[in-house]
Amino acid sequence: MKKYGVNIKILCFSKYSLRSVLIMKQHRFKLDLVFLLFVLTIAKIMFLYHYTIDNFEISLYLNSFLGVFVIYALTNKLKRKKIKLLLRIYTIISVVLFLDLLYFDYFGFMPSVTDLMFIGQVGTVKRSVIRVLKPIYLLMLIDLIPLYYFIKIKKIKLKFNKEDSSLTVPICLIVIILMVVVLPSSDNGTFVYNRYGVFSYHMYDVYDNSIGNFDKEVDKKITYQGYVNEIGKEGKYFGVGKNRNIIAIQLEAFQNFLINHYYRGQELTPNLNRILRKDSLYFDRFYQQVGTGNTSDCEFITSNSMHSLGRKSVFKEYPENSFYSLFNILSKKGYSTTVLHGYESDFWNREEIYPSLGIDKFISLKDFEKKEMISFGLSDESFFNQSVKYIKDLKKPYYAKLITLTSHHPYVLPENEKELVLADEHKETLFGHYLQTIHYTDKQLGKFIESIKKEGIYENSLIIFYGDHAGLYPSNEENKKVLSEYFGYEYNYDEAMNIPLIYHIPGSNIKKKNSIVGGQIDYMPTLLNLLGIVEDKGILFGQDLNNSDNGFVANQYYIPEGSFIDDEKMFIMSEDGIFENSKAWDLKTRKPIDIHKCKEGYEKALEQIEASKYIITNNEIKNIIK
């Protein structure tokens, strides 16, 4: 019977590091475990790059090699429990690389530390993970089983080489210093990843999340002046919704191209389309501005008219901040405020931050009868049916926000609920599944409207419908290909990030489609004008879309910070942080334009976002509203 032994050598730049790793002598193999883990880690990193990076830089390879070298070389210097620690480190690296790959496949960019901290929440949407999981991705993890089996279970005899090098630690320190020097040179994580690799990226990300650039000085004039509430009494449509109850419906992953759209002769959103035909203000060029918080960021932005933190979640990071939100303002006017959502109350830390936002009551999954669950939450049908019962009993006047769920990625729907007849090429695509769930949600919206009519709620309400974020991002290869073929032109972020915004005011005789460009920060000032509320406290980074001449939407996260959309063009800042390498195009012709025409908009976008971050991270609202 053959015997196997494992000999751990010191991995360093010394004469010993060049010795043969695999030595055959009298049918006995001595395997250098450190070198093995080093090679496997490098292989996995290259595998990650193959799927996530298009253009390879020399610095990418160099930093990746040095990063792995530092980790294993320093670990190998330890005297005790070396094997156990090496295996743990290798396992952690493998899992992180695996999660990086999955996240990138879904979102099109690398996860932040904050995103990885939300893995517990991602577990609740495991079907989304399964949907993007390709069998080949398991190569990132599959070697862990035999590795642990032979080393831990079989307890192979381990031999340690006494050779050492006094240069190991100094070399590692030099490498670390060189890698850290890179971090402050860019404000863009995607650029750091593409240029310097996965280790530099995560080091940058840890730095950004622990120290970051949010504490830098911001001109007080930029921060406070120019963004104060300017809701005028004489504005168009001022007060048309005064004294009405407000029902705001936040639609999960709802894009604007669905409105008034027919798929193979089938109307995708017949009920929303019907609402638009009467008593409605419809903004068809309204855009998402969310960051890593996605749905929760939409809640924050629309309720505060401030930008999110991009790579951080306000709901997670700053639940105890002082805010002067839409809920606070409405409470002062005598409104009761309630949020209804068919999922767990602690998801996105809602139960912690809602009181700070001025929300009186949160009705979550624990308060509903779990009659029908789809995917990981209450079905929209059951949610709307039960919500009517709660709304009936709310103290008037009220602001009730309903957050839907069924049209959440990966767009799972029972077969008996699928009503659209899909083309063969769309049946097993994310696009096809998405259309089915959107059509389902629209159907339940129609039933909800009929229910509140029967209950006498409808006529004296102002009902708002808006999407929270895109459902089909062009960063996903399948989405890009399928939708580009479907639309007949390149599917890009200007299409993906376009979400609907509808203010429906029964009996108002208003029927208007407004094509000014707007973003989620404009939701609150536009609503305040409709309600006839003048409020001179607080900060508004948005504007009343009914009384503005020029639209502007600053963006971040899904596209680099500094990117923007206005009434004529879209500008996407280059990921390398160099303005001249950016791209821009005319929204009508879809043809490229001179990026130098975008300089002013770029600076305005940065100003808004950085000022907003400063206010949030320094809890400045309490000083502003004194």
Backbone torsions as a table, in degrees:
resi	resn	phi	psi	omega
1	MET	NA	131.9	-178.7
2	LYS	-73.5	144.5	176.5
3	LYS	-112.0	143.3	-178.6
4	TYR	-121.0	142.7	175.6
5	GLY	-134.7	151.0	179.7
6	VAL	-117.8	123.3	-178.9
7	ASN	-111.1	115.5	-179.4
8	ILE	-85.9	120.7	177.7
9	LYS	-107.1	161.9	176.5
10	ILE	-79.8	126.7	177.4
11	LEU	-90.8	108.7	-179.4
12	CYS	-157.1	168.7	176.4
13	PHE	-86.2	78.9	179.8
14	SER	-141.0	176.7	-178.3
15	LYS	-65.0	-24.2	-177.6
16	TYR	-78.2	-23.8	-176.2
17	SER	-71.5	-11.4	-179.1
18	LEU	-93.0	-1.7	-179.5
19	ARG	-68.2	156.8	-179.4
20	SER	-61.7	137.7	-178.7
21	VAL	-81.3	-38.5	-176.3
22	LEU	-114.5	113.5	-175.7
23	ILE	-115.4	126.1	178.3
24	MET	-104.8	123.8	179.7
25	LYS	-151.6	112.8	179.9
26	GLN	52.7	46.1	176.1
27	HIS	61.6	22.4	175.1
28	ARG	-114.8	134.1	-178.4
29	PHE	-110.2	131.9	174.3
30	LYS	-111.6	112.5	-175.0
31	LEU	-106.6	127.0	177.1
32	ASP	-79.4	103.5	-175.5
33	LEU	-64.0	-39.2	-179.4
34	VAL	-60.8	-45.5	179.8
35	PHE	-65.4	-38.6	178.5
36	LEU	-59.9	-48.3	180.0
37	LEU	-65.5	-35.3	177.0
38	PHE	-60.7	-49.3	-178.5
39	VAL	-64.5	-43.9	-179.8
40	LEU	-63.2	-39.9	179.3
41	THR	-65.0	-45.1	177.8
42	ILE	-60.1	-41.6	179.6
43	ALA	-61.4	-41.6	-179.9
44	LYS	-68.5	-36.6	178.0
45	ILE	-65.4	-42.6	177.3
46	MET	-63.5	-35.1	177.2
47	PHE	-63.4	-43.2	177.2
48	LEU	-61.5	-45.3	-178.6
49	TYR	-63.4	-35.3	-179.8
50	HIS	-57.0	-35.7	-176.7
51	TYR	-96.3	-10.1	-172.2
52	THR	-124.2	-13.5	-176.9
53	ILE	-127.9	132.8	-178.8
54	ASP	-88.9	-47.4	-176.5
55	ASN	-111.0	121.6	-176.1
56	PHE	-93.9	130.4	176.4
57	GLU	-103.2	152.6	176.7
58	ILE	-60.6	-37.9	179.7
59	SER	-61.4	-28.5	178.8
60	LEU	-63.7	-49.6	179.9
61	TYR	-66.2	-44.7	-176.5
62	LEU	-62.0	-48.1	-179.4
63	ASN	-65.5	-36.8	179.3
64	SER	-65.7	-45.5	179.7
65	PHE	-61.8	-46.2	-178.1
66	LEU	-67.5	-36.8	178.6
67	GLY	-61.5	-45.0	178.7
68	VAL	-66.6	-41.2	179.3
69	PHE	-57.4	-47.6	-178.3
70	VAL	-59.8	-45.8	-177.1
71	ILE	-59.7	-50.5	-175.4
72	TYR	-79.0	-32.1	178.8
73	ALA	-65.8	-44.5	179.5
74	LEU	-68.7	-38.5	177.8
75	THR	-62.6	-38.1	-177.5
76	ASN	-71.0	-13.8	177.8
77	LYS	-77.6	-16.4	-179.0
78	LEU	-67.4	151.3	-176.9
79	LYS	-96.7	-26.6	-174.1
80	ARG	-121.6	147.9	176.1
81	LYS	50.1	39.4	-176.4
82	LYS	-65.3	-45.4	-176.9
83	ILE	-63.6	-46.8	-179.3
84	LYS	-59.6	-43.0	-178.8
85	LEU	-68.8	-40.2	178.1
86	LEU	-59.7	-44.3	-179.8
87	LEU	-65.8	-39.7	179.3
88	ARG	-65.2	-43.8	179.6
89	ILE	-62.7	-44.6	179.4
90	TYR	-62.4	-39.2	178.8
91	THR	-64.7	-45.0	179.5
92	ILE	-60.9	-45.6	179.3
93	ILE	-60.5	-43.6	-179.4
94	SER	-61.9	-44.1	-178.9
95	VAL	-66.6	-42.9	179.6
96	VAL	-63.0	-43.4	178.2
97	LEU	-63.5	-38.0	177.7
98	PHE	-63.3	-45.5	179.2
99	LEU	-67.2	-37.7	175.3
100	ASP	-56.5	-45.7	-177.9
101	LEU	-64.9	-45.1	179.0
102	LEU	-62.8	-45.6	-177.9
103	TYR	-63.1	-44.1	-179.6
104	PHE	-63.3	-38.8	-179.3
105	ASP	-62.0	-33.7	-178.3
106	TYR	-85.2	-48.0	-172.5
107	PHE	-97.5	-24.1	-179.9
108	GLY	92.3	6.3	175.7
109	PHE	-153.0	170.0	-174.7
110	MET	-77.7	150.0	179.0
111	PRO	-76.6	151.9	173.8
112	SER	-90.5	172.4	175.6
113	VAL	-57.6	-39.7	178.4
114	THR	-59.7	-42.6	179.4
115	ASP	-62.2	-42.8	-179.8
116	LEU	-67.7	-28.4	176.6
117	MET	-68.8	-21.1	-179.4
118	PHE	-89.7	11.6	-177.8
119	ILE	-57.9	-32.2	176.8
120	GLY	-60.9	-36.0	177.3
121	GLN	-76.4	-34.6	177.5
122	VAL	-61.1	-29.6	177.7
123	GLY	-60.4	-28.1	179.3
124	THR	-75.6	-15.7	176.5
125	VAL	-116.3	45.7	-174.4
126	LYS	-60.0	-25.9	178.5
127	ARG	-65.7	-31.0	176.2
128	SER	-64.9	-40.4	179.0
129	VAL	-65.5	-45.8	-179.6
130	ILE	-61.0	-36.0	-177.5
131	ARG	-63.3	-36.8	-178.6
132	VAL	-95.3	-5.2	-178.0
133	LEU	-76.4	115.0	174.5
134	LYS	-96.1	140.0	-177.6
135	PRO	-51.1	-35.1	-177.4
136	ILE	-65.8	-23.3	179.4
137	TYR	-64.8	-23.2	-179.2
138	LEU	-67.0	-11.7	175.0
139	LEU	-60.5	-22.2	177.7
140	MET	-67.1	-23.8	-172.4
141	LEU	-120.9	-21.8	-166.9
142	ILE	-64.6	-26.5	-179.0
143	ASP	-75.1	-13.6	-178.9
144	LEU	-65.0	-33.2	-177.5
145	ILE	-65.1	-56.5	178.6
146	PRO	-64.2	-32.2	-179.6
147	LEU	-62.5	-48.6	178.4
148	TYR	-68.1	-35.1	-177.8
149	TYR	-62.1	-50.2	-176.0
150	PHE	-74.7	-32.7	-175.5
151	ILE	-89.8	-41.0	-175.6
152	LYS	-95.0	-44.4	-176.0
153	ILE	-82.2	-48.4	179.0
154	LYS	-73.8	-16.1	178.0
155	LYS	50.7	55.6	177.2
156	ILE	-59.8	138.3	-179.6
157	LYS	-64.7	127.3	-176.4
158	LEU	-105.8	135.0	179.0
159	LYS	-119.1	137.0	-178.4
160	PHE	-108.6	133.2	176.4
161	ASN	-81.6	134.4	-177.3
162	LYS	-80.9	-6.5	-177.7
163	GLU	-66.1	144.1	-178.8
164	ASP	-148.6	168.7	177.9
165	SER	-137.3	128.6	179.8
166	SER	-73.4	-9.0	-178.6
167	LEU	-86.9	-12.3	-173.3
168	THR	-57.1	-54.1	-176.6
169	VAL	-64.1	-48.3	178.3
170	PRO	-58.0	-41.8	179.8
171	ILE	-62.3	-44.1	-179.6
172	CYS	-63.0	-40.1	179.5
173	LEU	-64.4	-40.1	178.2
174	ILE	-62.9	-43.5	179.8
175	VAL	-61.7	-45.0	-179.5
176	ILE	-61.3	-44.0	179.7
177	ILE	-60.9	-44.1	179.6
178	LEU	-62.3	-38.2	-179.5
179	MET	-70.7	-37.8	-178.2
180	VAL	-69.5	-33.9	-179.3
181	VAL	-57.4	-30.8	-178.7
182	VAL	-67.4	-32.0	-167.8
183	LEU	-56.2	-48.8	-176.1
184	PRO	-73.3	-7.4	-173.2
185	SER	-75.7	-8.8	-179.3
186	SER	-144.7	143.0	176.1
187	ASP	-96.7	6.1	-174.8
188	ASN	-117.2	114.6	-178.1
189	GLY	-64.2	-35.5	180.0
190	THR	-64.1	-39.8	177.1
191	PHE	-63.2	-44.9	178.7
192	VAL	-58.9	-42.9	-179.9
193	TYR	-65.0	-48.7	-177.3
194	ASN	-66.0	-32.2	-176.4
195	ARG	-91.1	-39.3	-171.1
196	TYR	-117.8	-7.1	173.0
197	GLY	98.0	178.0	-169.7
198	VAL	-68.5	-36.5	-178.9
199	PHE	-70.7	-44.5	177.1
200	SER	-62.7	-37.3	179.6
201	TYR	-61.6	-49.0	-177.4
202	HIS	-69.5	-31.6	173.9
203	MET	-64.5	-44.9	176.7
204	TYR	-58.6	-42.9	-176.1
205	ASP	-66.9	-41.2	177.0
206	VAL	-62.5	-43.6	177.6
207	TYR	-59.7	-46.3	-177.1
208	ASP	-64.3	-36.5	-177.6
209	ASN	-82.9	-26.4	-178.9
210	SER	-91.7	-36.6	-179.6
211	ILE	-116.6	-59.0	173.7
212	GLY	64.7	-173.4	179.6
213	ASN	-114.1	18.7	-177.2
214	PHE	-80.0	-16.4	-177.4
215	ASP	-91.6	3.8	-179.3
216	LYS	-71.3	155.8	-177.5
217	GLU	-67.4	135.9	176.3
218	VAL	-121.9	135.2	179.3
219	ASP	-53.4	123.3	-178.3
220	LYS	-58.8	-32.8	179.2
221	LYS	-64.3	-39.4	178.3
222	ILE	-67.7	-41.6	-174.6
223	THR	-68.3	-44.3	-170.5
224	TYR	-107.4	-33.5	-175.2
225	GLN	-95.7	140.1	179.9
226	GLY	98.6	-12.2	-179.8
227	TYR	-123.5	11.9	177.2
228	VAL	-71.7	156.5	-177.6
229	ASN	-60.8	126.2	-179.3
230	GLU	-128.5	47.5	178.3
231	ILE	-79.8	113.3	-175.5
232	GLY	-92.6	147.6	-179.1
233	LYS	-67.6	-28.1	-174.6
234	GLU	-93.2	10.2	-178.2
235	GLY	-66.6	153.3	178.3
236	LYS	-61.5	137.5	-179.5
237	TYR	66.7	14.6	-179.6
238	PHE	-61.1	123.9	174.2
239	GLY	78.6	9.2	-179.0
240	VAL	-67.1	-18.6	178.2
241	GLY	-111.7	18.3	-175.6
242	LYS	-61.3	138.1	177.3
243	ASN	66.3	10.0	177.0
244	ARG	-87.5	154.5	168.8
245	ASN	-73.7	147.0	-176.3
246	ILE	-115.0	127.7	174.2
247	ILE	-120.4	109.3	-179.7
248	ALA	-104.8	124.4	-177.9
249	ILE	-112.3	110.3	179.2
250	GLN	-89.9	112.9	-173.0
251	LEU	-92.5	122.4	-176.8
252	GLU	-65.1	124.5	172.8
253	ALA	51.2	43.2	-173.1
254	PHE	-102.1	114.1	-179.3
255	GLN	-96.9	157.3	-172.9
256	ASN	-75.9	-25.3	-177.7
257	PHE	-62.4	-16.6	-179.4
258	LEU	-71.8	-27.1	-176.5
259	ILE	-68.7	132.2	-180.0
260	ASN	54.9	30.9	-178.0
261	HIS	-111.2	140.5	177.9
262	TYR	-114.2	129.3	176.4
263	TYR	-106.5	111.6	-178.9
264	ARG	50.8	43.2	178.3
265	GLY	83.4	1.0	-178.0
266	GLN	-106.1	123.9	-179.2
267	GLU	-72.5	120.7	-174.3
268	LEU	-74.3	-41.1	-176.2
269	THR	-128.6	64.8	-176.4
270	PRO	-60.1	-33.4	-176.5
271	ASN	-76.0	-42.1	174.7
272	LEU	-65.9	-37.9	178.2
273	ASN	-61.1	-39.5	179.7
274	ARG	-65.2	-38.5	179.2
275	ILE	-63.7	-36.8	-178.0
276	LEU	-66.2	-22.5	-173.9
277	ARG	-75.2	-10.0	-175.8
278	LYS	-155.0	138.0	172.2
279	ASP	56.8	38.5	-175.6
280	SER	-138.6	144.6	168.9
281	LEU	-106.7	119.3	-174.9
282	TYR	-118.9	123.3	177.2
283	PHE	-105.0	107.4	-172.7
284	ASP	-92.3	-0.6	177.1
285	ARG	-125.8	53.3	-178.4
286	PHE	-102.8	136.3	-171.1
287	TYR	-127.0	149.2	175.6
288	GLN	-72.0	153.8	177.0
289	GLN	-138.2	23.8	-173.6
290	VAL	-75.6	159.8	173.9
291	GLY	-115.1	-142.8	-176.6
292	THR	-62.1	-22.5	-179.8
293	GLY	-76.0	-11.0	178.8
294	ASN	45.8	-111.9	-177.0
295	THR	-56.2	-43.1	-179.3
296	SER	-68.1	-33.1	175.5
297	ASP	-65.3	-38.8	176.2
298	CYS	-60.1	-43.4	177.8
299	GLU	-59.1	-44.9	-177.5
300	PHE	-65.8	-48.4	-175.8
301	ILE	-63.5	-46.8	-178.1
302	THR	-68.6	-25.3	-177.8
303	SER	-91.9	-12.1	-176.1
304	ASN	-128.4	-9.7	-176.0
305	SER	53.3	40.1	176.0
306	MET	-130.9	156.2	177.7
307	HIS	-75.3	156.3	174.2
308	SER	-78.0	-177.3	-179.8
309	LEU	-92.9	5.5	178.3
310	GLY	72.0	-90.5	-175.5
311	ARG	-85.6	-1.4	175.1
312	LYS	-124.8	154.6	177.4
313	SER	-99.0	122.1	177.0
314	VAL	-60.3	-41.2	-179.1
315	PHE	-59.8	-36.4	-178.4
316	LYS	-84.5	-40.8	-170.5
317	GLU	-88.5	-30.1	-172.5
318	TYR	-133.2	51.8	-177.7
319	PRO	-69.8	-19.2	-177.4
320	GLU	-101.6	6.8	177.0
321	ASN	-62.5	161.9	170.1
322	SER	-89.3	134.7	178.3
323	PHE	-129.3	156.9	171.9
324	TYR	-125.4	78.2	-168.9
325	SER	-91.8	176.5	173.5
326	LEU	-56.5	-38.2	179.3
327	PHE	-64.4	-40.9	177.7
328	ASN	-62.0	-45.1	-178.8
329	ILE	-63.8	-44.4	-179.7
330	LEU	-66.8	-35.8	177.9
331	SER	-61.3	-39.7	177.3
332	LYS	-62.1	-27.6	-179.8
333	LYS	-90.9	7.4	175.8
334	GLY	94.7	6.0	178.9
335	TYR	-80.3	144.0	165.6
336	SER	-90.3	149.3	-175.0
337	THR	-127.1	131.0	-175.5
338	THR	-141.0	141.9	172.4
339	VAL	-118.5	135.3	178.1
340	LEU	-122.0	132.1	-177.4
341	HIS	-153.6	132.7	-175.5
342	GLY	-85.6	40.9	177.4
343	TYR	-142.1	179.8	-174.9
344	GLU	-60.0	142.0	-175.4
345	SER	-70.2	-23.7	-177.9
346	ASP	-89.7	-4.4	178.8
347	PHE	-64.1	131.2	-174.4
348	TRP	59.1	20.5	174.3
349	ASN	62.1	27.5	-175.8
350	ARG	-59.3	-43.5	-175.0
351	GLU	-64.7	-20.6	179.3
352	GLU	-86.4	-40.8	-173.6
353	ILE	-89.6	-23.5	-176.8
354	TYR	-55.6	-43.2	176.9
355	PRO	-59.9	-37.5	178.6
356	SER	-65.8	-28.7	179.1
357	LEU	-83.0	-6.1	178.9
358	GLY	89.0	20.5	179.6
359	ILE	-86.6	125.1	-175.8
360	ASP	-73.8	-40.9	-171.3
361	LYS	-143.7	138.5	177.4
362	PHE	-122.6	114.8	178.6
363	ILE	-102.1	109.7	-175.1
364	SER	-116.4	-168.7	-173.4
365	LEU	-55.4	-37.3	-178.0
366	LYS	-64.5	-19.2	-178.9
367	ASP	-92.7	-12.9	-179.7
368	PHE	-97.7	156.0	169.1
369	GLU	-78.3	128.9	-176.8
370	LYS	-83.5	64.7	-175.5
371	LYS	-73.5	-40.4	-177.8
372	GLU	-144.3	115.5	179.0
373	MET	-107.8	134.7	173.9
374	ILE	-123.4	129.1	-175.7
375	SER	60.1	-111.9	-175.4
376	PHE	-116.3	11.9	-179.4
377	GLY	-148.3	-177.9	179.1
378	LEU	-65.2	135.2	179.4
379	SER	-62.6	151.9	179.0
380	ASP	-61.1	-34.1	179.1
381	GLU	-62.2	-50.3	179.8
382	SER	-66.6	-39.0	-179.8
383	PHE	-60.8	-49.4	180.0
384	PHE	-65.3	-41.6	-179.7
385	ASN	-59.6	-46.5	-177.3
386	GLN	-75.9	-28.8	180.0
387	SER	-64.6	-34.9	179.0
388	VAL	-56.9	-40.9	-179.3
389	LYS	-63.8	-38.8	178.6
390	TYR	-71.3	-42.6	-177.9
391	ILE	-60.9	-37.9	179.6
392	LYS	-55.1	-33.5	-173.8
393	ASP	-96.7	2.7	-178.8
394	LEU	-70.9	146.8	177.0
395	LYS	-69.3	128.2	-177.3
396	LYS	-91.3	148.7	-9.5
397	PRO	-73.3	158.3	-176.6
398	TYR	-137.5	156.8	169.7
399	TYR	-117.1	109.7	-179.5
400	ALA	-113.4	118.7	178.1
401	LYS	-104.6	126.0	179.1
402	LEU	-109.7	128.3	-179.0
403	ILE	-112.1	113.7	-177.4
404	THR	-79.1	171.7	-171.5
405	LEU	-143.7	-31.5	-170.1
406	THR	-60.9	-31.8	-179.1
407	SER	-84.3	30.2	176.9
408	HIS	-84.9	143.8	173.8
409	HIS	-53.0	135.2	14.0
410	PRO	-96.5	24.2	173.1
411	TYR	64.0	55.7	179.4
412	VAL	-88.9	133.6	-179.9
413	LEU	-145.8	134.9	176.6
414	PRO	-57.2	146.6	-176.9
415	GLU	-56.5	-37.2	-177.1
416	ASN	-71.7	-9.9	178.4
417	GLU	-98.9	-7.5	-179.3
418	LYS	-82.2	116.9	-175.4
419	GLU	-110.0	-20.6	-178.6
420	LEU	-78.0	143.5	173.7
421	VAL	-96.3	109.4	-175.0
422	LEU	-90.9	151.6	172.1
423	ALA	-67.3	151.5	-177.6
424	ASP	-54.7	-38.6	-176.6
425	GLU	-72.3	-9.9	-179.1
426	HIS	-109.5	-6.5	-172.4
427	LYS	-62.3	-38.1	-177.6
428	GLU	-109.2	23.8	179.0
429	THR	-104.0	160.4	175.7
430	LEU	-62.1	-36.6	178.2
431	PHE	-58.6	-46.9	179.7
432	GLY	-64.0	-45.1	178.6
433	HIS	-62.9	-38.7	-179.7
434	TYR	-62.0	-46.9	179.9
435	LEU	-60.2	-38.7	-179.7
436	GLN	-63.7	-45.0	-177.5
437	THR	-70.6	-35.7	177.6
438	ILE	-64.5	-44.3	178.8
439	HIS	-61.4	-38.8	177.6
440	TYR	-63.6	-48.0	-179.2
441	THR	-61.5	-41.5	177.5
442	ASP	-61.1	-38.9	178.6
443	LYS	-61.5	-41.8	-179.8
444	GLN	-70.6	-31.3	174.2
445	LEU	-61.2	-42.6	178.8
446	GLY	-60.7	-41.9	178.2
447	LYS	-65.3	-38.7	179.8
448	PHE	-62.8	-44.7	179.1
449	ILE	-60.6	-42.5	178.6
450	GLU	-64.1	-37.2	-179.8
451	SER	-65.8	-44.5	-178.2
452	ILE	-72.8	-22.6	172.8
453	LYS	-67.2	-44.9	-179.7
454	LYS	-64.0	-31.9	-178.0
455	GLU	-86.1	0.0	179.6
456	GLY	76.2	18.9	-177.8
457	ILE	-90.6	-33.3	-168.1
458	TYR	-60.7	-52.1	-168.3
459	GLU	-59.6	-34.9	-177.9
460	ASN	-103.4	30.6	-178.5
461	SER	-116.7	155.3	166.5
462	LEU	-111.3	114.2	-173.5
463	ILE	-108.5	127.4	-175.3
464	ILE	-116.2	136.0	176.2
465	PHE	-124.2	130.8	176.8
466	TYR	-155.9	149.4	176.7
467	GLY	-83.3	152.3	179.2
468	ASP	-92.4	-35.9	179.4
469	HIS	-169.8	175.6	-178.5
470	ALA	-67.7	157.7	173.8
471	GLY	-107.4	-25.5	-176.0
472	LEU	-129.1	94.1	-178.8
473	TYR	-82.7	141.5	179.5
474	PRO	-70.3	-10.7	176.5
475	SER	-67.3	-22.7	175.6
476	ASN	-80.8	124.9	-174.3
477	GLU	-58.0	-42.3	-179.7
478	GLU	-64.8	-45.5	178.8
479	ASN	-58.5	-46.5	-178.4
480	LYS	-57.7	-47.2	-176.5
481	LYS	-68.4	-50.9	-174.7
482	VAL	-64.9	-45.5	-176.9
483	LEU	-75.2	-30.8	175.6
484	SER	-64.3	-41.0	177.2
485	GLU	-67.1	-38.6	-177.4
486	TYR	-68.2	-45.0	-177.5
487	PHE	-81.1	-24.4	-178.3
488	GLY	87.0	9.3	174.5
489	TYR	-150.0	167.8	-175.8
490	GLU	-64.1	123.4	177.9
491	TYR	-78.1	117.9	-174.8
492	ASN	-130.8	-175.3	-174.2
493	TYR	-68.4	-25.9	178.3
494	ASP	-65.5	-29.5	176.4
495	GLU	-82.7	-44.4	-175.3
496	ALA	-65.8	-41.1	-173.7
497	MET	-85.7	-0.7	177.9
498	ASN	-80.5	115.5	-178.0
499	ILE	-121.4	156.3	-178.2
500	PRO	-81.3	151.2	170.2
501	LEU	-137.7	121.2	-176.8
502	ILE	-133.0	125.6	171.3
503	TYR	-106.0	112.9	-177.4
504	HIS	-106.0	119.0	-174.8
505	ILE	-123.2	90.2	-177.0
506	PRO	-53.0	132.5	177.4
507	GLY	82.5	1.5	-176.6
508	SER	-82.8	-17.6	-177.0
509	ASN	60.5	24.1	176.7
510	ILE	-96.9	128.2	173.6
511	LYS	-137.3	105.5	-171.9
512	LYS	-147.1	129.3	169.6
513	LYS	-105.9	117.4	-177.5
514	ASN	-106.6	121.2	-175.7
515	SER	-102.0	19.0	171.6
516	ILE	-66.5	142.2	177.5
517	VAL	-72.6	132.5	179.5
518	GLY	-143.3	162.3	178.6
519	GLY	-129.5	176.8	-175.8
520	GLN	-62.4	-23.2	176.4
521	ILE	-69.8	-15.2	-179.8
522	ASP	-88.2	-10.1	-177.8
523	TYR	-58.6	-48.8	-174.4
524	MET	-67.4	-52.0	179.7
525	PRO	-63.1	-32.8	177.4
526	THR	-65.8	-41.4	179.5
527	LEU	-67.6	-42.4	-179.9
528	LEU	-58.4	-39.6	177.7
529	ASN	-63.5	-43.0	179.7
530	LEU	-63.8	-32.1	-179.7
531	LEU	-83.0	-8.3	-179.5
532	GLY	74.2	30.4	-178.1
533	ILE	-103.0	125.4	174.8
534	VAL	-105.8	122.9	-176.6
535	GLU	-137.3	118.1	-175.9
536	ASP	-100.8	7.1	176.6
537	LYS	-98.7	168.5	174.7
538	GLY	78.2	-173.9	-176.6
539	ILE	-123.7	136.6	173.6
540	LEU	-126.3	112.9	174.5
541	PHE	-84.7	-13.9	178.7
542	GLY	-95.4	-176.6	-179.8
543	GLN	-138.6	159.3	176.0
544	ASP	-73.4	110.9	-174.4
545	LEU	-66.5	-23.6	179.3
546	ASN	-76.5	-15.6	-175.8
547	ASN	-130.2	34.0	178.8
548	SER	-124.5	146.2	-178.8
549	ASP	-92.4	-31.3	-175.1
550	ASN	-126.9	129.8	178.8
551	GLY	-92.1	149.1	179.7
552	PHE	-155.9	132.6	179.6
553	VAL	-131.7	112.7	174.8
554	ALA	-84.5	141.2	-176.8
555	ASN	-133.4	165.4	-179.3
556	GLN	-161.6	175.6	173.9
557	TYR	70.1	-74.4	-180.0
558	TYR	-69.2	-29.5	168.2
559	ILE	-129.2	153.4	-171.8
560	PRO	-57.2	146.6	178.5
561	GLU	-57.1	137.1	-175.7
562	GLY	103.8	-14.5	174.9
563	SER	-69.4	153.1	179.7
564	PHE	-157.0	165.5	174.2
565	ILE	-130.3	133.1	170.7
566	ASP	-125.8	-167.0	-173.2
567	ASP	-67.4	-20.0	-177.3
568	GLU	-112.0	-28.3	-168.3
569	LYS	-145.4	165.4	171.2
570	MET	-124.1	134.5	-179.8
571	PHE	-121.1	128.2	176.4
572	ILE	-117.9	114.9	-179.5
573	MET	-62.7	141.8	179.3
574	SER	-65.2	143.1	-178.9
575	GLU	-69.2	-18.7	179.1
576	ASP	-85.4	1.6	177.2
577	GLY	80.3	3.1	180.0
578	ILE	-98.4	116.5	-174.2
579	PHE	-56.2	-41.4	-175.9
580	GLU	-64.7	-18.3	179.8
581	ASN	-92.8	6.0	-178.7
582	SER	-77.3	176.7	177.6
583	LYS	-136.6	152.5	-179.5
584	ALA	-151.0	151.8	178.6
585	TRP	-148.0	156.8	176.7
586	ASP	-74.8	130.0	-175.3
587	LEU	-70.9	-22.8	179.5
588	LYS	-86.2	-49.8	-176.8
589	THR	-87.5	-19.4	-177.2
590	ARG	64.0	20.9	178.5
591	LYS	-97.4	149.2	179.8
592	PRO	-60.9	148.8	176.2
593	ILE	-128.8	166.2	178.9
594	ASP	-64.1	120.2	-176.2
595	ILE	-67.9	-20.3	-179.5
596	HIS	-67.0	-17.9	174.2
597	LYS	-73.5	-7.8	-175.8
598	CYS	-104.0	1.1	-174.5
599	LYS	-59.5	-45.6	-178.2
600	GLU	-63.7	-43.3	178.8
601	GLY	-65.4	-37.8	177.6
602	TYR	-60.6	-46.3	-179.6
603	GLU	-67.1	-36.8	177.9
604	LYS	-65.1	-41.2	179.5
605	ALA	-63.1	-45.0	178.4
606	LEU	-62.0	-42.6	-179.2
607	GLU	-59.2	-48.5	-179.2
608	GLN	-60.5	-49.8	-173.8
609	ILE	-67.0	-44.7	-178.6
610	GLU	-67.7	-38.8	177.9
611	ALA	-64.2	-41.0	179.2
612	SER	-64.3	-43.1	178.1
613	LYS	-61.4	-41.8	-179.5
614	TYR	-60.1	-45.1	-179.0
615	ILE	-62.4	-43.0	-177.5
616	ILE	-69.3	-51.0	-173.6
617	THR	-70.9	-21.4	177.2
618	ASN	-103.5	6.9	178.2
619	ASN	50.7	49.2	-174.3
620	GLU	-82.4	-14.5	-177.3
621	ILE	-56.8	-38.5	-178.7
622	LYS	-61.5	-28.3	177.1
623	ASN	-82.0	-31.8	-177.8
624	ILE	-69.2	-37.3	-173.8
625	ILE	-92.6	8.6	179.3
626	LYS	-61.4	NA	NA
